[in-house]
């Protein structure tokens, strides 16, 4: 065997050793580098594949949104994005159309108004989707304009500690002109006692001061079961409570805090939408979308048969009504785009929900 052959043979053996990962000084490091590079290439391929797939979805989303916005503009609105379209309003979101929910239940409104005037603690109990949050939002907005009330609102009680609740009440009281004297407390930051016990005492102080002036400190709280102990203390301090929750939440409250439960005046249930209420809701939503005042009467996009179908499918549950109307509105937008008809010739009918959902013309 020649020297060159022997060298080539040794080189081949060396390469074999490198690929097997046996110790070989620099050779082993080169193998690691090769393996790392292969992993990088595989990761890059996976990333490109995902990017391509996501790009298709994003392109489709942009196209669908443009069709929906174009339909909304053809109907007389001026939406910037899909959240501006009719039937997308959410309770708790700024700019929620007033008053699309609960106004139909006059018995509820009369009773709650009476209890507010009588300075009662109030509990509003009804299942999900019936309008509890909408009612809280309307109370916050309307009572906030009345000099006899200073209203604090807790929209996320699950993440609200007792001290945070006391702080919310104290800040609301301060905005209404009822501030504590910092010298009466051990440590105060930004007008709020640092210790939870002292913050609790401060709530009683500002509630008494407000009451002397005929002003009611009122706390509005969704999901009453999530702040039971703090609610008890706040109510005992003289702050009025308006809490809402489900029947299960009421049961839990009665089990855990019998004293607070006995002091709440409960109104159970919110009337579902009737057939006329569904029609009015649709008309109000479309008027709000167009920036118009609702002047009563019906609308001309949804047929009477579609209104009846929505009512039957949802049982009048306000949240379900909204979602059903949004679905039908979306389908009408695709029909409008696909057919190229004048928007005046587009109607929402019960049959629309059974049609194919596509954009092919």
C-alpha positions as CSV (number, residue, x, y, z in Angstrom):
1,X,0.0,0.0,0.0
2,X,1.4,3.4,-1.0
3,X,1.9,6.3,1.4
4,X,-1.0,8.2,-0.3
5,X,-3.3,5.2,0.0
6,X,-2.4,4.8,3.6
7,X,-3.1,8.5,4.2
8,X,-6.4,8.3,2.5
9,X,-7.3,5.2,4.5
10,X,-6.3,7.0,7.7
11,X,-8.4,10.0,6.6
12,X,-11.4,7.8,6.0
13,X,-11.0,6.2,9.4
14,X,-10.8,9.6,11.0
15,X,-14.0,10.7,9.3
16,X,-15.7,7.6,10.5
17,X,-14.6,8.3,14.0
18,X,-15.8,11.9,13.8
19,X,-19.3,10.9,12.7
20,X,-19.6,8.3,15.4
21,X,-18.9,11.0,17.9
22,X,-15.8,9.4,19.5
23,X,-13.2,11.6,21.1
24,X,-11.1,13.1,18.4
25,X,-10.1,16.5,19.6
26,X,-11.1,19.1,16.9
27,X,-13.0,16.4,15.0
28,X,-15.5,16.0,17.8
29,X,-16.1,19.7,17.9
30,X,-16.7,19.7,14.1
31,X,-19.4,17.0,14.5
32,X,-21.1,19.1,17.2
33,X,-21.1,22.1,14.9
34,X,-22.5,20.0,12.0
35,X,-25.3,18.7,14.2
36,X,-26.1,22.2,15.5
37,X,-26.3,23.5,12.0
38,X,-28.6,20.7,11.0
39,X,-30.9,21.6,13.9
40,X,-30.8,25.3,12.8
41,X,-31.8,24.4,9.3
42,X,-34.6,22.2,10.5
43,X,-35.8,25.0,12.8
44,X,-35.7,27.5,9.9
45,X,-37.7,25.2,7.7
46,X,-40.3,24.8,10.4
47,X,-40.4,28.5,11.0
48,X,-40.9,29.2,7.3
49,X,-43.6,26.5,7.1
50,X,-45.5,28.1,10.0
51,X,-45.0,31.6,8.6
52,X,-46.5,30.5,5.3
53,X,-49.5,28.9,7.0
54,X,-50.0,31.9,9.3
55,X,-49.7,34.2,6.3
56,X,-52.5,32.5,4.6
57,X,-54.7,32.9,7.6
58,X,-53.7,36.5,8.1
59,X,-54.4,37.3,4.5
60,X,-57.8,35.7,4.8
61,X,-58.6,37.6,8.0
62,X,-57.7,40.9,6.3
63,X,-59.9,40.1,3.3
64,X,-62.9,39.0,5.5
65,X,-62.6,42.1,7.6
66,X,-62.5,44.4,4.5
67,X,-65.7,42.7,3.2
68,X,-67.4,43.3,6.5
69,X,-66.3,46.9,6.8
70,X,-67.4,47.6,3.2
71,X,-70.8,46.2,4.0
72,X,-71.1,48.3,7.1
73,X,-70.1,51.4,5.1
74,X,-72.7,50.6,2.5
75,X,-75.3,50.5,5.3
76,X,-74.4,54.0,6.3
77,X,-71.8,53.4,9.1
78,X,-68.2,54.5,9.2
79,X,-66.3,51.6,10.9
80,X,-62.6,51.6,11.4
81,X,-62.3,47.9,12.3
82,X,-64.6,44.9,12.9
83,X,-65.2,45.9,16.6
84,X,-67.1,49.0,15.3
85,X,-69.7,46.9,13.4
86,X,-73.3,46.3,14.7
87,X,-73.9,43.6,17.4
88,X,-70.3,43.7,18.6
89,X,-70.9,45.8,21.6
90,X,-69.9,44.4,25.0
91,X,-71.0,45.4,28.4
92,X,-68.2,47.0,30.2
93,X,-66.6,48.4,27.0
94,X,-66.5,52.2,26.7
95,X,-69.1,53.4,24.3
96,X,-71.6,50.6,24.8
97,X,-74.9,51.7,23.2
98,X,-77.3,53.1,25.7
99,X,-79.6,51.6,26.6
100,X,-79.7,48.3,24.5
101,X,-80.1,46.1,27.5
102,X,-82.4,45.8,30.6
103,X,-84.5,48.9,29.7
104,X,-87.2,46.5,28.6
105,X,-87.6,45.2,32.2
106,X,-89.5,48.1,33.8
107,X,-90.3,46.1,36.9
108,X,-86.6,45.5,37.6
109,X,-85.8,49.1,37.0
110,X,-88.6,50.4,39.2
111,X,-87.7,48.1,42.1
112,X,-84.0,48.8,42.0
113,X,-84.6,52.5,41.8
114,X,-86.9,52.3,44.9
115,X,-84.2,50.4,46.9
116,X,-81.5,52.9,45.9
117,X,-83.7,55.7,47.2
118,X,-84.3,53.8,50.4
119,X,-80.5,53.4,50.9
120,X,-80.6,49.6,50.7
121,X,-77.9,47.0,50.0
122,X,-79.0,45.4,46.7
123,X,-78.2,42.0,45.1
124,X,-79.2,41.4,41.5
125,X,-79.3,37.6,40.7
126,X,-79.7,36.1,37.3
127,X,-77.9,33.6,35.0
128,X,-75.1,34.5,32.7
129,X,-75.9,36.5,29.6
130,X,-79.0,38.1,30.9
131,X,-77.7,41.7,31.3
132,X,-76.2,42.0,34.8
133,X,-73.0,43.6,33.7
134,X,-74.9,45.9,31.4
135,X,-77.1,47.0,34.3
136,X,-74.1,47.7,36.4
137,X,-72.6,49.8,33.7
138,X,-75.8,51.8,33.3
139,X,-76.0,52.4,37.1
140,X,-72.4,53.5,37.1
141,X,-72.9,56.0,34.3
142,X,-76.3,57.3,35.4
143,X,-75.7,57.5,39.2
144,X,-72.3,59.0,38.6
145,X,-74.1,62.1,37.3
146,X,-76.2,62.4,40.4
147,X,-74.9,64.6,43.2
148,X,-76.5,62.3,45.9
149,X,-74.3,59.4,44.9
150,X,-70.5,58.7,44.8
151,X,-70.1,55.5,42.8
152,X,-67.1,53.1,42.9
153,X,-67.1,50.2,40.5
154,X,-65.2,46.9,40.8
155,X,-65.2,45.1,37.5
156,X,-62.7,42.3,38.3
157,X,-63.4,41.1,41.9
158,X,-61.4,37.9,41.4
159,X,-58.2,40.0,41.2
160,X,-59.3,42.6,43.8
161,X,-57.9,42.2,47.3
162,X,-59.8,43.7,50.4
163,X,-57.3,46.5,50.6
164,X,-57.7,47.3,46.9
165,X,-61.5,47.5,47.5
166,X,-61.0,49.9,50.4
167,X,-58.7,51.9,48.2
168,X,-61.2,52.1,45.4
169,X,-63.9,53.4,47.9
170,X,-61.5,55.9,49.4
171,X,-60.5,57.3,46.0
172,X,-64.1,57.6,44.9
173,X,-64.9,59.4,48.2
174,X,-61.9,61.8,47.7
175,X,-63.1,62.7,44.2
176,X,-66.5,63.6,45.8
177,X,-64.7,65.8,48.3
178,X,-64.5,63.4,51.3
179,X,-60.8,62.9,52.2
180,X,-59.2,61.6,55.3
181,X,-56.9,63.5,57.6
182,X,-53.5,62.0,57.1
183,X,-52.5,62.9,60.7
184,X,-55.1,60.5,62.1
185,X,-53.3,57.5,60.5
186,X,-50.0,55.9,61.0
187,X,-48.8,55.9,57.4
188,X,-50.6,57.4,54.4
189,X,-49.5,57.3,50.7
190,X,-51.4,59.3,48.1
191,X,-54.2,59.8,50.5
192,X,-54.6,56.1,51.3
193,X,-53.6,54.5,54.6
194,X,-50.9,51.9,54.0
195,X,-52.1,49.3,56.5
196,X,-55.2,47.3,55.5
197,X,-56.8,47.7,59.0
198,X,-56.4,51.5,58.8
199,X,-57.7,51.6,55.3
200,X,-60.8,49.8,56.5
201,X,-61.2,52.3,59.3
202,X,-60.8,55.2,56.8
203,X,-63.7,53.8,54.7
204,X,-66.0,54.1,57.7
205,X,-64.8,57.7,58.3
206,X,-65.5,58.9,54.8
207,X,-68.8,57.0,54.6
208,X,-70.0,58.7,57.7
209,X,-68.9,62.1,56.4
210,X,-70.7,61.6,53.1
211,X,-73.9,60.4,54.9
212,X,-74.0,63.5,57.0
213,X,-74.2,65.5,53.7
214,X,-76.9,63.2,52.3
215,X,-74.5,61.5,49.9
216,X,-74.4,57.8,49.4
217,X,-71.1,56.0,48.8
218,X,-72.1,53.1,46.5
219,X,-70.0,50.2,45.4
220,X,-71.0,48.3,42.3
221,X,-69.5,44.8,42.1
222,X,-69.9,42.0,39.5
223,X,-69.8,38.4,40.7
224,X,-70.6,38.9,44.4
225,X,-69.1,35.6,45.5
226,X,-65.5,36.7,44.9
227,X,-65.1,39.4,47.6
228,X,-67.2,38.1,50.5
229,X,-65.2,39.2,53.5
230,X,-64.3,42.7,52.2
231,X,-67.9,43.2,51.1
232,X,-69.1,42.4,54.7
233,X,-66.7,45.0,56.2
234,X,-67.4,47.6,53.6
235,X,-71.2,47.3,54.1
236,X,-70.7,47.5,57.9
237,X,-68.7,50.7,57.4
238,X,-71.8,52.4,55.9
239,X,-71.0,52.0,52.2
240,X,-74.0,50.9,50.2
241,X,-73.5,47.8,48.1
242,X,-74.9,46.8,44.7
243,X,-73.7,43.4,43.9
244,X,-74.6,41.1,41.1
245,X,-74.1,37.4,40.6
246,X,-75.6,34.0,39.5
247,X,-78.0,31.9,41.6
248,X,-75.0,29.7,42.6
249,X,-73.2,32.8,43.8
250,X,-76.1,33.8,46.0
251,X,-76.2,30.3,47.5
252,X,-72.5,30.5,48.3
253,X,-73.0,33.9,49.9
254,X,-75.8,32.6,52.2
255,X,-73.6,29.7,53.3
256,X,-70.5,31.8,54.0
257,X,-71.7,35.3,55.1
258,X,-75.2,35.0,56.6
259,X,-75.0,38.5,58.1
260,X,-74.3,40.2,54.8
261,X,-76.8,37.9,53.0
262,X,-79.6,39.0,55.4
263,X,-79.0,42.7,54.7
264,X,-79.2,42.4,50.9
265,X,-82.4,43.1,49.2
266,X,-82.5,40.6,46.3
267,X,-84.0,41.0,42.9
268,X,-83.9,37.7,41.1
269,X,-84.0,37.5,37.3
270,X,-84.0,39.8,34.4
271,X,-86.8,39.5,31.9
272,X,-85.6,38.0,28.6
273,X,-86.2,40.0,25.4
274,X,-89.7,39.6,23.9
275,X,-90.2,39.6,20.2
276,X,-90.6,43.4,20.1
277,X,-87.6,43.8,22.2
278,X,-85.4,41.9,19.8
279,X,-86.7,44.0,16.9
280,X,-86.0,47.2,19.0
281,X,-82.5,45.9,19.9
282,X,-81.6,45.4,16.2
283,X,-83.0,48.8,15.3
284,X,-81.1,50.5,18.1
285,X,-77.9,48.8,17.2
286,X,-78.1,49.8,13.6
287,X,-79.1,53.4,14.5
288,X,-76.1,53.6,16.9
289,X,-73.8,52.2,14.3
290,X,-74.9,54.9,11.8
291,X,-74.5,57.6,14.4
292,X,-78.3,58.3,14.4
293,X,-80.8,58.8,17.1
294,X,-83.2,56.0,17.6
295,X,-86.6,57.4,16.9
296,X,-88.7,54.3,17.5
297,X,-90.1,52.0,15.0
298,X,-88.5,49.0,13.2
299,X,-85.6,48.6,10.8
300,X,-85.4,47.2,7.3
301,X,-82.3,44.9,7.3
302,X,-83.7,42.0,9.3
303,X,-87.1,40.7,8.1
304,X,-89.8,40.0,10.6
305,X,-89.3,36.3,10.1
306,X,-85.6,36.7,10.9
307,X,-86.5,38.6,14.1
308,X,-88.9,35.8,15.1
309,X,-86.3,33.2,14.3
310,X,-83.7,34.9,16.5
311,X,-86.1,35.2,19.3
312,X,-87.0,31.5,19.1
313,X,-83.4,30.3,18.9
314,X,-82.2,32.4,21.8
315,X,-85.2,32.4,24.1
316,X,-84.7,36.1,24.4
317,X,-81.3,35.8,26.3
318,X,-79.7,39.2,25.5
319,X,-76.2,37.9,25.0
320,X,-77.4,35.1,22.7
321,X,-79.5,37.6,20.8
322,X,-76.5,39.7,20.2
323,X,-74.4,36.8,19.0
324,X,-77.1,35.4,16.7
325,X,-77.6,38.9,15.2
326,X,-73.8,39.2,14.6
327,X,-73.7,35.9,12.9
328,X,-76.6,36.8,10.6
329,X,-75.0,40.2,9.9
330,X,-71.8,38.5,8.8
331,X,-73.6,36.2,6.5
332,X,-75.5,39.0,5.0
333,X,-72.2,40.8,4.3
334,X,-70.9,37.8,2.4
335,X,-74.1,37.5,0.3
336,X,-73.8,41.2,-0.5
337,X,-70.2,40.8,-1.6
338,X,-70.8,37.6,-3.6
339,X,-73.9,38.8,-5.5
340,X,-72.9,42.4,-6.1
341,X,-76.5,43.6,-5.3
342,X,-77.3,47.0,-4.1
343,X,-77.3,47.0,-0.3
344,X,-81.0,48.0,-0.3
345,X,-81.8,44.6,-1.8
346,X,-80.0,42.7,1.0
347,X,-82.2,41.3,3.7
348,X,-81.5,39.1,6.7
349,X,-83.8,36.1,6.6
350,X,-84.0,32.8,8.6
351,X,-82.8,30.9,5.5
352,X,-79.5,33.0,5.5
353,X,-78.1,31.0,8.4
354,X,-78.3,27.8,6.4
355,X,-76.5,29.0,3.3
356,X,-72.9,28.3,2.5
357,X,-70.4,30.7,4.0
358,X,-68.1,31.7,1.2
359,X,-66.8,34.7,-0.7
360,X,-66.8,33.3,-4.3
361,X,-68.6,35.5,-6.7
